[in-house]
């Protein structure tokens, strides 16, 4: 099965909640205030968010009037185009730094599957022929270090660890030194994920950033936030907190197959314009893939009777 097919299947809950209802609302209607109000309610219940829903529909309605396309059936394509444009940031290509190792600091609250996601990222990059090393920087959670070490064995990537309750910045420091000595292409650093509302966590992550910057001025080259799509609008709050503290350069959105609220992906893109780098639509190693905005929008709008 192609990834587009898996993506379309993975978004089935969202499509049932959004696309099917969208088509029902647009059948045999004119674009008027009543329809726009109903569409806004649909977008909000699909977790686009109130502000995002309002802005998208206002723009779509404006384009509909300008083009004199007042049939609701034509409005569907206009709406799709407006949503498609929300992913401009995610179309920016990602490149490895010329000076290696390229460091990706992976952050996120507990429970989003951060350590598992790092393992899958390692598998992806290793499969591309990259030399990858992992840093077990989540030293606050008992199982995190052992979990990452198992992933390292599974995907044949070395892991630098110091055990539970070790200083996270020290672990990442050692991992960077090892990555440089071994001429690795990529360092993926796991981090603690206590509640994002606790100031201590953000200060700890900022400390890791400072330690890395002392070793290499451009490091970390990326700070990627892992989000669980099933948390809906709470994911928006997480992006806000982490971005303000750390300056995020990318997002990874997992568990899209487990939610009917895939609209949150649009809401996040519209509000923050931070590139979405990977999405997950299943439990398998191969179910975490680079985010392709065009495929996502096509899958989101795919009709149930489409092949």
Backbone as CSV, one residue per row, in Angstrom:
resi,resn,N_x,N_y,N_z,CA_x,CA_y,CA_z,C_x,C_y,C_z
1,UNK,0.848,-1.199,0.000,0.000,0.000,0.000,0.885,1.251,0.000
2,UNK,0.590,2.211,-0.897,1.366,3.448,-0.952,1.127,4.265,0.316
3,UNK,2.047,5.205,0.594,1.850,6.022,1.790,0.618,6.906,1.638
4,UNK,0.335,7.365,0.408,-0.879,8.158,0.221,-2.111,7.340,0.605
5,UNK,-2.120,6.077,0.214,-3.253,5.208,0.558,-3.334,5.026,2.068
6,UNK,-2.165,4.852,2.727,-2.156,4.720,4.191,-2.587,6.029,4.853
7,UNK,-2.157,7.147,4.253,-2.542,8.447,4.786,-4.046,8.643,4.671
8,UNK,-4.571,8.309,3.496,-6.014,8.437,3.279,-6.784,7.547,4.253
9,UNK,-6.282,6.346,4.453,-6.909,5.422,5.402,-6.755,5.945,6.831
10,UNK,-5.564,6.485,7.129,-5.300,6.996,8.470,-6.159,8.195,8.820
11,UNK,-6.541,8.951,7.796,-7.383,10.129,8.030,-8.872,9.806,7.934
12,UNK,-9.197,8.523,7.916,-10.599,8.126,7.711,-11.524,8.695,8.784
13,UNK,-11.071,8.732,10.030,-11.922,9.278,11.101,-12.173,10.765,10.886
14,UNK,-11.111,11.488,10.479,-11.269,12.908,10.205,-12.171,13.128,8.999
15,UNK,-11.996,12.302,7.960,-12.814,12.464,6.758,-14.293,12.233,7.057
16,UNK,-14.572,11.229,7.895,-15.970,10.950,8.240,-16.571,12.130,9.005
17,UNK,-15.737,12.744,9.865,-16.231,13.850,10.676,-16.254,15.169,9.908
18,UNK,-15.339,15.316,8.934,-15.225,16.595,8.232,-15.698,16.527,6.779
19,UNK,-15.015,15.728,5.958,-15.269,15.752,4.519,-16.680,15.284,4.169
20,UNK,-17.102,14.210,4.784,-18.439,13.702,4.483,-19.522,14.718,4.861
21,UNK,-19.330,15.350,6.013,-20.298,16.367,6.440,-20.203,17.617,5.565
22,UNK,-18.985,17.929,5.141,-18.792,19.072,4.249,-19.588,18.878,2.964
23,UNK,-19.450,17.693,2.376,-20.173,17.412,1.130,-21.682,17.443,1.333
24,UNK,-22.119,16.963,2.482,-23.557,16.982,2.777,-24.072,18.416,2.876
25,UNK,-23.270,19.282,3.516,-23.673,20.685,3.665,-23.700,21.415,2.328
26,UNK,-22.785,21.062,1.423,-22.644,21.800,0.169,-23.584,21.323,-0.935
27,UNK,-24.227,20.210,-0.733,-25.087,19.646,-1.774,-26.331,20.506,-2.009
28,UNK,-26.430,21.020,-3.241,-27.634,21.756,-3.645,-27.851,23.070,-2.928
29,UNK,-26.784,23.692,-2.454,-26.913,24.935,-1.683,-26.283,26.106,-2.431
30,UNK,-26.605,27.306,-1.994,-25.937,28.526,-2.416,-25.025,28.977,-1.276
31,UNK,-23.970,29.710,-1.645,-23.071,30.231,-0.615,-23.726,31.470,-0.011
32,UNK,-24.264,31.300,1.184,-24.892,32.428,1.885,-24.475,32.412,3.347
33,UNK,-24.970,33.362,4.105,-24.569,33.512,5.506,-24.897,32.265,6.326
34,UNK,-26.028,31.641,6.038,-26.423,30.439,6.779,-25.445,29.292,6.531
35,UNK,-25.058,29.115,5.257,-24.112,28.047,4.928,-22.753,28.308,5.573
36,UNK,-22.287,29.547,5.520,-20.990,29.891,6.116,-21.000,29.613,7.609
37,UNK,-22.102,29.913,8.259,-22.220,29.651,9.698,-22.153,28.158,9.983
38,UNK,-22.802,27.363,9.158,-22.776,25.912,9.341,-21.385,25.352,9.061
39,UNK,-20.711,25.900,8.043,-19.353,25.454,7.730,-18.379,25.817,8.848
40,UNK,-18.581,26.986,9.424,-17.709,27.395,10.529,-17.850,26.430,11.706
41,UNK,-19.073,26.045,12.000,-19.310,25.087,13.087,-18.636,23.753,12.776
42,UNK,-18.683,23.337,11.513,-18.047,22.081,11.114,-16.527,22.156,11.286
43,UNK,-15.921,23.239,10.843,-14.472,23.394,10.967,-14.044,23.420,12.436
44,UNK,-14.836,24.056,13.259,-14.501,24.141,14.682,-14.584,22.763,15.337
45,UNK,-15.630,22.002,15.014,-15.764,20.656,15.607,-14.694,19.704,15.077
46,UNK,-14.099,20.022,13.920,-13.001,19.216,13.379,-11.652,19.714,13.882
47,UNK,-11.682,20.636,14.839,-10.493,21.155,15.529,-9.597,22.045,14.675
48,UNK,-10.193,22.743,13.721,-9.437,23.780,13.026,-9.157,24.943,13.983
49,UNK,-10.024,25.120,14.950,-9.917,26.255,15.867,-10.790,27.392,15.377
50,UNK,-11.315,28.182,16.305,-12.256,29.260,15.970,-11.633,30.299,15.044
51,UNK,-10.441,30.803,15.413,-9.815,31.859,14.615,-9.450,31.357,13.224
52,UNK,-8.878,30.159,13.159,-8.495,29.590,11.864,-9.721,29.365,10.988
53,UNK,-10.779,28.810,11.568,-12.010,28.560,10.813,-12.573,29.855,10.244
54,UNK,-12.589,30.893,11.066,-13.141,32.183,10.627,-12.322,32.788,9.496
55,UNK,-10.986,32.745,9.633,-10.120,33.339,8.610,-10.202,32.568,7.291
56,UNK,-10.205,31.243,7.371,-10.272,30.420,6.156,-11.586,30.670,5.418
57,UNK,-12.683,30.679,6.147,-13.977,30.853,5.496,-14.157,32.267,4.946
58,UNK,-13.627,33.262,5.647,-13.720,34.638,5.152,-12.971,34.778,3.832
59,UNK,-11.800,34.177,3.763,-11.020,34.247,2.526,-11.692,33.462,1.412
60,UNK,-12.186,32.285,1.731,-12.856,31.468,0.713,-14.113,32.163,0.189
61,UNK,-14.849,32.784,1.091,-16.066,33.487,0.678,-15.726,34.685,-0.211
62,UNK,-14.653,35.390,0.131,-14.221,36.531,-0.674,-13.841,36.093,-2.090
63,UNK,-13.124,34.972,-2.187,-12.716,34.464,-3.502,-13.936,33.992,-4.296
64,UNK,-14.874,33.404,-3.592,-16.082,32.918,-4.247,-16.848,34.077,-4.875
65,UNK,-16.932,35.198,-4.153,-17.642,36.371,-4.670,-16.899,36.969,-5.858
66,UNK,-15.559,37.058,-5.722,-14.752,37.649,-6.797,-14.866,36.843,-8.084
67,UNK,-14.920,35.530,-7.932,-15.007,34.652,-9.108,-16.443,34.424,-9.552
68,UNK,-17.381,34.990,-8.774,-18.812,34.813,-9.054,-19.181,33.332,-9.120
69,UNK,-18.576,32.605,-8.188,-18.877,31.164,-8.108,-19.715,30.956,-6.847
70,UNK,-21.003,31.107,-7.004,-21.896,31.108,-5.854,-22.494,29.746,-5.550
71,UNK,-22.247,28.780,-6.438,-22.742,27.435,-6.163,-21.870,26.793,-5.082
72,UNK,-22.508,26.165,-4.109,-21.773,25.556,-3.007,-20.834,24.455,-3.485
73,UNK,-21.219,23.766,-4.564,-20.368,22.696,-5.087,-19.028,23.245,-5.572
74,UNK,-19.025,24.462,-6.093,-17.787,25.110,-6.524,-16.995,25.628,-5.337
75,UNK,-17.681,25.927,-4.257,-17.046,26.453,-3.049,-16.089,25.429,-2.445
76,UNK,-16.376,24.152,-2.657,-15.526,23.084,-2.112,-14.088,23.220,-2.603
77,UNK,-13.901,23.451,-3.899,-12.560,23.576,-4.460,-11.872,24.847,-3.988
78,UNK,-12.633,25.913,-3.837,-12.058,27.161,-3.313,-11.573,26.945,-1.889
79,UNK,-12.394,26.292,-1.087,-12.023,26.013,0.300,-10.773,25.139,0.368
80,UNK,-10.705,24.151,-0.500,-9.529,23.276,-0.545,-8.270,24.069,-0.884
81,UNK,-8.382,24.996,-1.840,-7.232,25.820,-2.224,-6.765,26.704,-1.071
82,UNK,-7.718,27.282,-0.356,-7.368,28.162,0.770,-6.651,27.371,1.860
83,UNK,-7.143,26.177,2.155,-6.494,25.323,3.147,-5.118,24.887,2.656
84,UNK,-5.007,24.553,1.377,-3.728,24.149,0.776,-2.662,25.212,0.994
85,UNK,-3.042,26.480,0.877,-2.086,27.581,1.023,-1.588,27.733,2.455
86,UNK,-2.316,27.182,3.412,-1.897,27.290,4.820,-0.620,26.498,5.091
87,UNK,-0.216,25.654,4.163,0.939,24.790,4.379,2.193,25.264,3.642
88,UNK,2.245,26.554,3.279,3.410,27.070,2.555,4.711,26.826,3.307
89,UNK,4.686,27.013,4.631,5.911,26.828,5.431,6.402,25.389,5.359
90,UNK,5.474,24.455,5.283,5.839,23.036,5.259,6.374,22.595,3.900
91,UNK,6.269,23.471,2.909,6.840,23.157,1.599,8.291,23.608,1.497
92,UNK,8.786,24.271,2.527,10.199,24.675,2.531,11.056,23.425,2.716
93,UNK,12.012,23.196,1.828,12.841,21.990,1.939,13.716,22.018,3.187
94,UNK,13.949,20.841,3.737,14.832,20.704,4.898,16.176,20.174,4.427
95,UNK,17.253,20.771,4.944,18.595,20.364,4.542,19.466,20.092,5.757
96,UNK,20.368,19.135,5.601,21.387,18.904,6.624,22.397,20.038,6.602
97,UNK,22.912,20.380,7.777,23.965,21.387,7.855,25.229,20.877,7.169
98,UNK,25.960,21.770,6.545,27.202,21.365,5.879,28.221,20.867,6.898
99,UNK,28.271,21.554,8.051,29.206,21.155,9.104,28.515,20.137,9.998
100,UNK,28.998,18.918,9.994,28.364,17.835,10.739,28.989,17.685,12.123
101,UNK,28.208,17.159,13.075,26.858,16.598,12.934,25.763,17.662,12.966
102,UNK,24.697,17.386,12.248,23.490,18.204,12.313,22.718,17.739,13.546
103,UNK,22.397,18.666,14.432,21.759,18.313,15.705,20.278,18.675,15.674
104,UNK,19.440,17.675,15.946,18.001,17.908,16.088,17.624,17.630,17.536
105,UNK,17.203,18.672,18.225,16.714,18.541,19.595,15.223,18.236,19.512
106,UNK,14.820,17.078,20.015,13.417,16.654,19.923,12.751,16.873,21.272
107,UNK,11.690,17.684,21.279,11.035,18.065,22.522,9.558,17.706,22.467
108,UNK,8.913,17.753,23.634,7.485,17.448,23.695,7.104,17.004,25.088
109,UNK,5.831,17.116,25.415,5.352,16.720,26.733,5.298,15.205,26.831
110,UNK,5.261,14.700,28.059,5.136,13.258,28.260,3.844,12.739,27.636
111,UNK,3.940,11.551,27.050,2.745,10.896,26.537,2.489,11.063,25.053
112,UNK,3.316,11.880,24.380,3.082,12.092,22.945,3.817,11.060,22.087
113,UNK,4.617,10.198,22.730,5.362,9.196,21.969,6.674,9.727,21.429
114,UNK,7.283,10.633,22.188,8.501,11.312,21.727,9.657,10.353,21.492
115,UNK,9.923,9.479,22.476,11.052,8.558,22.351,10.843,7.582,21.200
116,UNK,9.627,7.069,21.068,9.298,6.187,19.942,9.469,6.918,18.618
117,UNK,9.042,8.174,18.582,9.178,8.967,17.361,10.645,9.149,16.988
118,UNK,11.502,9.357,17.979,12.932,9.494,17.707,13.478,8.204,17.102
119,UNK,13.037,7.071,17.638,13.448,5.788,17.074,13.036,5.651,15.620
120,UNK,11.816,6.079,15.309,11.324,6.008,13.930,12.070,6.993,13.026
121,UNK,12.385,8.172,13.564,13.186,9.136,12.803,14.555,8.549,12.478
122,UNK,15.154,7.894,13.483,16.465,7.274,13.281,16.388,6.225,12.176
123,UNK,15.317,5.434,12.192,15.137,4.413,11.162,15.006,5.053,9.789
124,UNK,14.259,6.153,9.717,14.070,6.851,8.446,15.395,7.377,7.897
125,UNK,16.134,8.095,8.733,17.384,8.695,8.265,18.449,7.625,7.988
126,UNK,18.470,6.584,8.816,19.403,5.481,8.587,19.096,4.803,7.246
127,UNK,17.795,4.691,6.952,17.379,4.101,5.686,17.784,4.937,4.481
128,UNK,18.006,6.221,4.704,18.472,7.105,3.637,19.992,7.076,3.483
129,UNK,20.638,6.276,4.342,22.094,6.184,4.277,22.817,7.159,5.178
130,UNK,22.094,7.826,6.073,22.722,8.767,7.016,23.322,8.009,8.195
131,UNK,24.388,8.554,8.719,24.982,8.013,9.945,24.374,8.763,11.128
132,UNK,23.612,8.024,11.933,22.801,8.639,12.983,23.240,8.159,14.363
133,UNK,23.280,9.085,15.313,23.568,8.755,16.712,22.470,9.365,17.573
134,UNK,22.114,8.686,18.658,21.019,9.119,19.519,21.539,9.512,20.897
135,UNK,20.909,10.526,21.480,21.247,10.960,22.840,20.054,10.723,23.744
136,UNK,20.253,9.930,24.801,19.170,9.603,25.734,19.052,10.705,26.784
137,UNK,18.556,11.860,26.335,18.490,13.030,27.201,17.269,13.104,28.094
138,UNK,16.307,12.186,27.914,15.150,12.155,28.819,15.533,11.302,30.017
139,UNK,16.214,11.928,30.961,16.730,11.188,32.118,15.788,11.231,33.311
140,UNK,14.620,11.888,33.154,13.667,11.988,34.264,12.668,10.844,34.270
141,UNK,12.454,10.250,33.110,11.470,9.166,33.000,12.190,7.829,33.025
142,UNK,11.782,6.982,33.925,12.513,5.743,34.208,12.752,4.886,32.966
143,UNK,11.727,4.752,32.128,11.845,3.824,31.007,12.446,4.440,29.752
144,UNK,12.626,5.763,29.741,12.996,6.438,28.498,14.367,6.021,27.986
145,UNK,15.347,5.929,28.888,16.707,5.587,28.472,16.746,4.171,27.898
146,UNK,16.157,3.227,28.635,16.119,1.838,28.167,15.352,1.722,26.855
147,UNK,14.276,2.488,26.730,13.462,2.461,25.521,14.273,2.941,24.318
148,UNK,15.031,4.027,24.500,15.825,4.551,23.396,16.964,3.599,23.039
149,UNK,17.539,2.959,24.064,18.610,1.993,23.794,18.086,0.811,22.976
150,UNK,16.854,0.393,23.254,16.243,-0.689,22.461,16.031,-0.242,21.025
151,UNK,15.598,0.984,20.855,15.425,1.519,19.508,16.769,1.580,18.786
152,UNK,17.814,1.979,19.501,19.136,2.039,18.901,19.577,0.685,18.362
153,UNK,19.329,-0.357,19.155,19.656,-1.714,18.712,18.824,-2.099,17.494
154,UNK,17.562,-1.747,17.545,16.630,-2.138,16.475,16.991,-1.491,15.138
155,UNK,17.373,-0.212,15.184,17.638,0.508,13.926,19.141,0.646,13.666
156,UNK,19.940,-0.020,14.493,21.394,-0.067,14.337,22.036,1.325,14.369
157,UNK,21.647,2.080,15.383,22.234,3.407,15.613,22.780,3.454,17.039
158,UNK,24.000,3.967,17.241,24.556,4.049,18.588,23.772,5.026,19.458
159,UNK,23.738,4.738,20.755,23.030,5.576,21.727,24.004,6.001,22.817
160,UNK,24.025,7.289,23.113,24.829,7.808,24.213,23.899,8.046,25.396
161,UNK,24.193,7.399,26.531,23.320,7.488,27.708,24.155,7.500,28.977
162,UNK,23.573,8.052,30.025,24.220,8.056,31.339,23.306,7.493,32.415
163,UNK,22.125,7.078,32.046,21.214,6.508,33.033,20.222,7.512,33.571
164,UNK,19.276,6.986,34.354,18.221,7.829,34.907,18.786,8.842,35.889
165,UNK,18.177,10.059,35.886,18.521,11.167,36.782,19.874,11.805,36.494
166,UNK,20.520,11.411,35.407,21.738,12.100,34.993,21.362,13.488,34.484
167,UNK,22.338,14.371,34.375,22.090,15.715,33.871,21.869,15.643,32.358
168,UNK,20.705,16.092,31.894,20.357,15.977,30.479,21.349,16.705,29.587
169,UNK,21.742,17.894,29.991,22.677,18.675,29.189,24.014,17.955,29.064
170,UNK,24.423,17.277,30.128,25.681,16.520,30.102,25.600,15.358,29.112
171,UNK,24.449,14.696,29.083,24.256,13.582,28.154,24.356,14.080,26.716
172,UNK,23.678,15.182,26.424,23.672,15.719,25.060,25.062,16.237,24.692
173,UNK,25.752,16.825,25.653,27.136,17.279,25.434,28.016,16.112,25.007
174,UNK,27.935,15.016,25.762,28.740,13.827,25.438,28.349,13.245,24.083
175,UNK,27.053,13.271,23.782,26.578,12.725,22.508,27.112,13.547,21.335
176,UNK,27.156,14.861,21.510,27.684,15.706,20.437,29.173,15.421,20.215
177,UNK,29.910,15.295,21.319,31.342,14.986,21.206,31.552,13.654,20.489
178,UNK,30.728,12.655,20.840,30.835,11.340,20.213,30.456,11.418,18.732
179,UNK,29.417,12.180,18.432,28.969,12.325,17.046,30.054,12.966,16.190
180,UNK,30.715,13.956,16.757,31.771,14.649,16.020,32.979,13.728,15.818
181,UNK,33.347,13.009,16.863,34.509,12.112,16.783,34.276,10.972,15.805
182,UNK,33.021,10.523,15.707,32.698,9.393,14.834,32.241,9.824,13.442
183,UNK,32.278,11.133,13.189,31.896,11.684,11.884,30.464,11.298,11.503
184,UNK,29.565,11.448,12.469,28.159,11.141,12.231,27.495,12.292,11.480
185,UNK,26.468,11.963,10.720,25.714,12.987,9.987,24.692,13.691,10.879
186,UNK,24.054,12.902,11.731,22.917,13.407,12.503,22.990,12.987,13.965
187,UNK,22.674,13.933,14.855,22.471,13.626,16.266,21.022,13.945,16.598
188,UNK,20.268,12.926,17.012,18.892,13.101,17.461,18.887,13.037,18.984
189,UNK,18.518,14.119,19.623,18.591,14.194,21.083,17.207,14.139,21.708
190,UNK,16.967,13.112,22.496,15.733,13.006,23.267,15.837,13.958,24.452
191,UNK,14.707,14.433,24.937,14.688,15.357,26.074,13.541,15.005,26.999
192,UNK,13.570,15.577,28.192,12.499,15.343,29.164,11.200,15.952,28.668
193,UNK,10.086,15.426,29.155,8.796,15.913,28.687,7.789,16.132,29.784
194,UNK,8.262,16.642,30.901,7.295,16.953,31.948,6.359,18.052,31.452
195,UNK,5.294,18.300,32.186,4.260,19.207,31.712,4.837,20.539,31.244
196,UNK,4.341,20.973,30.079,4.873,22.188,29.469,4.589,23.437,30.289
197,UNK,3.681,23.346,31.271,3.380,24.498,32.103,4.400,24.692,33.221
198,UNK,5.301,23.724,33.408,6.312,23.834,34.458,7.540,24.557,33.923
199,UNK,7.885,25.655,34.576,9.004,26.476,34.124,10.297,25.679,34.118
200,UNK,10.479,24.781,35.058,11.734,24.025,35.164,12.075,23.273,33.888
201,UNK,11.074,22.729,33.227,11.323,21.981,32.000,11.903,22.883,30.925
202,UNK,11.307,24.042,30.713,11.794,24.956,29.684,13.212,25.435,29.989
203,UNK,13.479,25.676,31.262,14.832,26.110,31.639,15.847,25.008,31.374
204,UNK,15.447,23.769,31.605,16.329,22.631,31.339,16.619,22.519,29.839
205,UNK,15.612,22.718,29.027,15.786,22.640,27.584,16.651,23.794,27.069
206,UNK,16.466,24.974,27.647,17.305,26.115,27.267,18.768,25.857,27.646
207,UNK,18.974,25.181,28.752,20.336,24.832,29.179,20.998,23.908,28.150
208,UNK,20.233,22.936,27.656,20.766,22.040,26.628,21.149,22.833,25.388
209,UNK,20.302,23.783,25.005,20.612,24.631,23.855,21.923,25.389,24.060
210,UNK,22.112,25.932,25.251,23.333,26.707,25.537,24.571,25.816,25.500
211,UNK,24.450,24.618,26.069,25.587,23.680,26.081,25.973,23.298,24.656
212,UNK,24.990,23.039,23.821,25.267,22.695,22.426,25.903,23.867,21.679
213,UNK,25.400,25.072,21.934,25.915,26.256,21.246,27.376,26.516,21.592
214,UNK,27.789,26.126,22.797,29.196,26.291,23.166,30.087,25.319,22.402
215,UNK,29.516,24.188,22.011,30.287,23.202,21.252,30.307,23.524,19.766
216,UNK,29.175,24.045,19.270,29.044,24.418,17.859,28.039,25.559,17.769
217,UNK,28.478,26.684,17.247,27.671,27.907,17.270,26.280,27.723,16.667
218,UNK,26.163,26.851,15.647,24.881,26.676,14.966,23.991,25.622,15.625
219,UNK,24.515,24.931,16.612,23.748,23.845,17.244,22.888,24.362,18.407
220,UNK,21.726,23.766,18.629,21.110,22.758,17.770,20.604,23.386,16.475
221,UNK,20.770,22.674,15.391,20.360,23.197,14.100,18.841,23.201,13.968
222,UNK,18.209,22.281,14.666,16.748,22.199,14.651,16.226,21.876,16.035
223,UNK,15.042,22.412,16.329,14.284,22.025,17.526,12.909,21.606,17.028
224,UNK,12.650,20.300,17.093,11.393,19.753,16.588,10.498,19.333,17.748
225,UNK,9.254,19.761,17.698,8.263,19.435,18.724,7.382,18.293,18.256
226,UNK,7.255,17.250,19.086,6.377,16.121,18.790,5.010,16.392,19.415
227,UNK,3.969,16.259,18.613,2.595,16.503,19.052,1.741,15.266,18.810
228,UNK,0.809,15.030,19.708,-0.163,13.949,19.570,-1.447,14.562,19.022
229,UNK,-1.829,14.191,17.793,-2.999,14.798,17.152,-4.278,14.570,17.935
230,UNK,-4.326,13.506,18.739,-5.563,13.200,19.471,-5.834,14.202,20.588
231,UNK,-4.839,15.023,20.938,-5.050,16.022,21.994,-5.757,17.263,21.469
232,UNK,-5.951,17.347,20.155,-6.717,18.447,19.580,-6.124,19.812,19.883
233,UNK,-6.979,20.704,20.380,-6.562,22.091,20.591,-5.458,22.237,21.638
234,UNK,-5.298,21.249,22.502,-4.201,21.312,23.475,-2.859,21.333,22.760
235,UNK,-2.796,20.728,21.579,-1.560,20.750,20.788,-1.184,22.179,20.417
236,UNK,-2.185,23.018,20.153,-1.935,24.427,19.836,-1.230,25.111,21.003
237,UNK,-1.699,24.847,22.216,-1.087,25.451,23.407,0.348,24.970,23.586
238,UNK,0.585,23.705,23.291,1.940,23.171,23.414,2.888,23.854,22.430
239,UNK,2.437,24.029,21.194,3.278,24.727,20.210,3.615,26.125,20.703
240,UNK,2.611,26.825,21.212,2.811,28.198,21.689,3.870,28.258,22.782
241,UNK,3.761,27.388,23.795,4.693,27.403,24.927,6.113,27.038,24.496
242,UNK,6.234,25.976,23.735,7.566,25.532,23.329,8.217,26.516,22.347
243,UNK,7.404,27.081,21.464,7.956,28.006,20.475,8.454,29.294,21.135
244,UNK,7.675,29.787,22.087,8.094,30.995,22.798,9.395,30.779,23.564
245,UNK,9.557,29.588,24.129,10.736,29.309,24.950,11.962,28.930,24.128
246,UNK,11.751,28.189,23.037,12.881,27.544,22.370,13.077,27.933,20.914
247,UNK,12.061,28.530,20.288,12.177,28.851,18.881,12.138,27.603,18.015
248,UNK,10.973,27.008,17.890,10.826,25.755,17.142,11.131,25.951,15.663
249,UNK,11.747,24.943,15.061,12.013,24.972,13.621,11.212,23.916,12.868
250,UNK,10.517,23.058,13.591,9.743,22.018,12.920,8.808,21.312,13.881
251,UNK,7.805,20.652,13.310,6.821,19.914,14.085,6.708,18.493,13.557
252,UNK,6.408,17.568,14.468,6.094,16.188,14.104,4.746,15.871,14.732
253,UNK,3.782,15.501,13.908,2.430,15.243,14.410,2.124,13.761,14.264
254,UNK,1.902,13.101,15.400,1.680,11.659,15.418,0.208,11.333,15.689
255,UNK,-0.125,10.063,15.501,-1.437,9.508,15.846,-2.594,10.158,15.085
256,UNK,-2.330,10.596,13.851,-3.410,11.158,13.046,-4.463,10.119,12.720
257,UNK,-4.078,8.842,12.760,-5.036,7.775,12.477,-5.986,7.533,13.641
258,UNK,-5.671,8.094,14.803,-6.477,7.828,15.985,-7.446,8.933,16.343
259,UNK,-7.605,9.917,15.456,-8.440,11.056,15.810,-9.360,11.452,14.665
260,UNK,-10.487,12.038,15.018,-11.387,12.626,14.029,-11.122,14.120,13.905
261,UNK,-10.059,14.578,14.572,-9.784,16.013,14.666,-8.507,16.395,13.921
262,UNK,-8.326,15.824,12.726,-7.156,16.134,11.932,-7.075,17.583,11.496
263,UNK,-8.172,18.312,11.645,-8.171,19.739,11.324,-7.178,20.524,12.148
264,UNK,-6.736,19.967,13.285,-5.765,20.670,14.117,-4.469,20.898,13.358
265,UNK,-4.150,20.033,12.393,-2.950,20.207,11.577,-3.049,21.511,10.788
266,UNK,-4.240,21.788,10.266,-4.459,23.032,9.526,-4.371,24.223,10.474
267,UNK,-4.988,24.087,11.641,-4.970,25.174,12.615,-3.567,25.542,13.054
268,UNK,-2.739,24.537,13.302,-1.360,24.774,13.717,-0.581,25.461,12.601
269,UNK,-0.758,24.981,11.378,-0.045,25.569,10.238,-0.471,27.012,10.007
270,UNK,-1.757,27.266,10.121,-2.280,28.605,9.875,-1.807,29.591,10.936
271,UNK,-1.755,29.134,12.178,-1.452,30.044,13.279,0.031,30.311,13.456
272,UNK,0.874,29.277,13.254,2.285,29.427,13.596,3.237,29.460,12.396
273,UNK,2.805,28.931,11.275,3.656,28.896,10.075,5.000,28.222,10.348
274,UNK,4.990,27.233,11.200,6.180,26.421,11.471,6.090,25.177,10.590
275,UNK,7.162,24.814,9.896,7.086,23.643,9.017,6.736,22.368,9.770
276,UNK,5.794,21.617,9.232,5.540,20.259,9.724,6.488,19.359,8.956
277,UNK,7.361,18.669,9.662,8.395,17.877,9.007,8.004,16.409,8.825
278,UNK,7.313,15.828,9.821,6.903,14.427,9.732,5.505,14.282,10.312
279,UNK,4.777,13.264,9.813,3.497,12.896,10.404,3.458,11.383,10.589
280,UNK,2.680,10.953,11.571,2.515,9.537,11.843,1.073,9.124,11.688
281,UNK,0.857,8.033,10.950,-0.514,7.545,10.734,-0.619,6.060,11.067
282,UNK,0.164,5.616,12.041,0.113,4.215,12.437,1.222,3.897,13.413
283,UNK,1.231,2.643,13.876,2.195,2.233,14.890,3.509,1.736,14.297
284,UNK,3.505,1.344,13.033,4.692,0.760,12.423,5.813,1.757,12.209
285,UNK,7.039,1.246,12.103,8.204,2.097,11.878,8.020,2.907,10.600
286,UNK,7.453,2.283,9.576,7.267,2.955,8.297,6.070,3.875,8.230
287,UNK,5.348,4.015,9.334,4.165,4.871,9.350,4.468,6.298,9.778
288,UNK,5.754,6.605,10.021,6.186,7.979,10.236,6.926,8.403,8.972
289,UNK,6.376,9.399,8.302,6.917,9.797,7.007,7.056,11.318,6.926
290,UNK,7.957,11.795,6.058,8.025,13.239,5.831,6.671,13.776,5.412
291,UNK,6.304,14.919,5.942,5.000,15.508,5.664,4.966,16.078,4.259
292,UNK,3.986,15.652,3.494,3.765,16.170,2.143,2.425,16.912,2.152
293,UNK,2.455,18.244,2.208,1.208,19.013,2.330,0.174,18.695,1.262
294,UNK,0.636,18.545,0.010,-0.316,18.301,-1.074,-1.030,16.969,-0.876
295,UNK,-0.269,15.945,-0.471,-0.881,14.646,-0.201,-1.868,14.735,0.954
296,UNK,-1.502,15.490,1.986,-2.369,15.610,3.156,-3.703,16.249,2.777
297,UNK,-3.642,17.360,2.047,-4.878,18.054,1.671,-5.718,17.185,0.736
298,UNK,-5.059,16.506,-0.202,-5.799,15.603,-1.103,-6.484,14.481,-0.321
299,UNK,-5.761,13.927,0.657,-6.328,12.841,1.469,-7.452,13.345,2.351
300,UNK,-7.309,14.571,2.853,-8.333,15.154,3.710,-9.638,15.373,2.952
301,UNK,-9.516,15.767,1.686,-10.695,16.079,0.888,-11.166,14.910,0.024
302,UNK,-10.457,13.775,0.109,-10.830,12.623,-0.707,-12.236,12.141,-0.330
303,UNK,-13.059,11.959,-1.338,-14.419,11.461,-1.078,-14.390,9.981,-0.745
304,UNK,-15.355,9.561,0.030,-15.413,8.166,0.488,-15.513,7.178,-0.670
305,UNK,-16.110,7.621,-1.793,-16.267,6.710,-2.916,-15.084,6.773,-3.886
306,UNK,-14.025,7.556,-3.485,-12.844,7.641,-4.344,-12.052,6.366,-4.252
307,UNK,-11.366,6.012,-5.337,-10.611,4.777,-5.340,-9.333,4.868,-4.614
